[in-house]
Amino acid sequence: MWNPGFATPETQPARLHGWHRAFCIYSEHYRGTPQKPGLILGLLPGGACRGLAHRLSRNGYDAVRRYLRKREIDNDGVYREEVRPIQLQDGRTVQALVYLADRQHRQFAGKLPPARAAALVRRGRGATGTNLAYLRNTISHLGELGLTDRVLEDLARRAGLSDAVARP
């Protein structure tokens, strides 16, 4: 969300109904290693997820999809690519490419006890940096969008990132 990795002619807030954001996937590459996995976000059934939708130009769609498949699926294969309806902030409903947590994948962590999740985030470090930075960046970007996620904020506090949490 905060690092799409591709150019987009338009980005706007959106909501994906029926799915919610959760730290539910062990990261053995980007934010951890096989010996010391981190924990990354995935979309799980239930609730709703607010975030960003990136519109793509028609002639750039195939290249972006290849890039996203390589980044989100080819490395660890922990996501399933699907097209789902999302509601844009302007009220329109459009079809969007989304990446859902693959609950059958060996790296699927599911709902971990909060202390265990915090320990994984605290120690995770992989090819793209620390798990703490990933959590901090996610909370920060959500804040820039005017969004808060109490579950992520609780995880941040438990992991020692109380400065990353919005003040009431």
Stockholm file with secondary structure:
# STOCKHOLM 1.0

chainA/1-168         MWNPGFATPETQPARLHGWHRAFCIYSEHYRGTPQKPGLILGLLPGGACRGLAHRLSRNGYDAVRRYLRKREIDNDGVYREEVRPIQLQDGRTVQALVYLADRQHRQFAGKLPPARAAALVRRGRGATGTNLAYLRNTISHLGELGLTDRVLEDLARRAGLSDAVARP
#=GR chainA/1-168 SS CCCCCSCCSEEEEEEEEEEEEEEEEEESSSSCCSSSCEEEEEEEEEEEEEEEEEECCGGGHHHHHHHHHIIIIITTCCEEEEEEEEEETTSCEEEEEEEEECTTSTTBCCSCCHHHHHHHHHHCEETTEEHHHHHHHHHHHHHHTTCCCHHHHHHHHHHTCGGGSCCC
#=GC SS_cons         CCCCCSCCSEEEEEEEEEEEEEEEEEESSSSCCSSSCEEEEEEEEEEEEEEEEEECCGGGHHHHHHHHHIIIIITTCCEEEEEEEEEETTSCEEEEEEEEECTTSTTBCCSCCHHHHHHHHHHCEETTEEHHHHHHHHHHHHHHTTCCCHHHHHHHHHHTCGGGSCCC
//
